[in-house]
Amino acid sequence: MSYQIKELLLDDGDSPFAEWFGSLEAVAAAKVRVAVNRMEQGNLSNVEWFRSIGEYKIDWARGCESTWPRTD
């Protein structure tokens, strides 16, 4: 099973993810990119679920979490 990861765009076209991602150091950005690729491939082993909300945790640096709603 694979997933499509969609980026939130605000009404004004801004992307909170792109702003946050752009502020990361290169190593942290690479780890986030790997995590996104793994989720797209269906690997959700690092996801903690609460109802239909998932949080992917990267055990490396503070602030490297991604929270999203799951829609099937």
N, C-alpha and C positions, 0 to 999 in steps of 0.2 A: 504494500500500500504506500502511496506517495501523497504528499500534501502540497497545496499551492499556498505559499506565503505571500500575503498581500500587505503592502505598505499603506499605512494610514496617511491620507492627504486631507488636510484641513480645508475649509471653504476657500481660504485665500491661496491655496496651492502649497502651503508650507508642509513640510514633513518633519514631525518631531523625531522620528527615527533617524532620518538623514542628518539632522542637526546634531543629535547625540552621537551617531556613528562617526561623523566628521570630527568630533572633538576627541576621539580616542587616539591613543598612541598606536603605532603600527602593529605591535605584537597583540595588543588587545583587540584591534580591529580584525586581525587575522583569525583570532580565536572566535570572535562573534560570527565571522563569515563561515567558518567551519561548522559552527553550531547551526546556523541557518541552513546550510547545505544538508546536514544530517537530518534536520527536521523535515526538509523537503523530500528526502529519501524515505521517510517513515520511521526514522530512529528517534523515538521519544523517550529513551531510557533515562534521560536527565530531567524529565518534566515531572513536576509535582502538580497534581490536579486538585482543585476545589470546585466541585460541581462542574461547570463547563469552562472554567477558567484555568489555563495552564501557565506555569512559570518555569522557564528553562533556566537552570542555574549553571553558571560556569565557575567552577571552584578555582579561581585564579586571582581575581582582583575585585575589590569593592565596586559596586555599580554595574557589574556585568550580569544583569538579569533581564529577561525579556518576558513580559506578561501579555497574554492575548486570549481572546475568547475562541473557543472551538466551535466551529459550525460544520455540521455534517450534511 
